[in-house]
Amino acid sequence: MSTVFLVGAGPGDPGLITARGLDLLRRAQVLVYDRLVARELVQEAPIGCLLISRDGLSQEQVNELLVKHGRRGRRVVRLKGGDPFLFGRGGEEALALRRAGVPFEVVPGVSALASVPAAAGIPVTHRGLSRQITIVTGHGAGGDDGLDCAALARTPGTLVVFMGLEGLDELSAGLIAHGADPDLPAAVVSRGTTDEQEVAVATLATIAGASAGLRTPALLVVGEVVGLAEALGPAAVADRLLAAL
Ligand SMILES: C[S@@+](CC[C@H](N)C(=O)[O-])C[C@H]1O[C@@H](n2cnc3c(N)ncnc32)[C@H](O)[C@@H]1O
């Protein structure tokens, strides 16, 4: 029997958690949650549940907490943004639990990967436009393990960059310097799926300027599919509704 559940909370809209995740959350005895998860979800924990914010804790401290409460046989929910195994360090937590002999289960979540672009009217694949997706993190991209802009510039399809807002200037310049088309459509979706969602649509050459001032969390999408945002995004829906009046 599992005692620790690594649960994906989804991208921001509290309605996007899975039914299994919500059920476990409502029966949790200990809840360890990320800063990015919707407050409404934290409020789903039952009265008496021990609530622990991950804010200010190191990954090692989180691992230790999960092992400690798991060993006591408590029903522990580790609520993580998006999907636990996609840039979520869920694998590290699972390994720590496995090493400690604490049973656990991973409950997948709706990742920002496709849901956040979708909320802006961008399908990450589209027949005739993109049949492959490259997913990278822009976090620390300037360091030793920096992104391979030459390889990314050569790769067809859609590029999705997590945690890329800070280094956006450098990244877009790097891609263009390595041969990417400066006129490729590009979008930054900030706080996607939430009431605070903001979207900047531009080109690879202009997206850094166009998205200045947008807040994290934000996702960068580059590729022809971004062109569909005009027809499929929330603004397009609003325009159609107005036209129908
Ligand atoms: C540490 S990663 C976690 C990703 C998560 N595990 C997932 O599957 O979506 C955090 C990054 O995901 C992206 N992200 C998560 N939620 C988002 C949202 N609502 N809107 C835009 N980007 C989001 C941002 O790039 C953010 O910096």
The ligand as a Gaussian input file, in Angstrom:
#p B3LYP/6-31G(d) Opt

LIG

0 1
 C        9.528000      23.738000     -12.588000
 S        8.655000      23.734000     -14.098000
 C        7.372000      22.629000     -13.710000
 C        6.657000      22.086000     -14.897000
 C        5.506000      21.178000     -14.516000
 N        5.990000      19.998000     -13.852000
 C        4.620000      20.801000     -15.700000
 O        4.522000      19.610000     -16.028000
 O        4.010000      21.695000     -16.276000
 C        7.873000      25.299000     -14.018000
 C        7.737000      25.923000     -15.407000
 O        6.604000      25.371000     -16.085000
 C        5.993000      26.363000     -16.877000
 N        4.641000      26.595000     -16.381000
 C        4.028000      25.926000     -15.395000
 N        2.772000      26.378000     -15.215000
 C        2.590000      27.359000     -16.119000
 C        1.500000      28.225000     -16.430000
 N        0.340000      28.161000     -15.789000
 N        1.669000      29.144000     -17.423000
 C        2.835000      29.218000     -18.093000
 N        3.893000      28.425000     -17.846000
 C        3.779000      27.510000     -16.873000
 C        6.858000      27.619000     -16.741000
 O        7.838000      27.615000     -17.771000
 C        7.472000      27.391000     -15.383000
 O        8.662000      28.160000     -15.224000

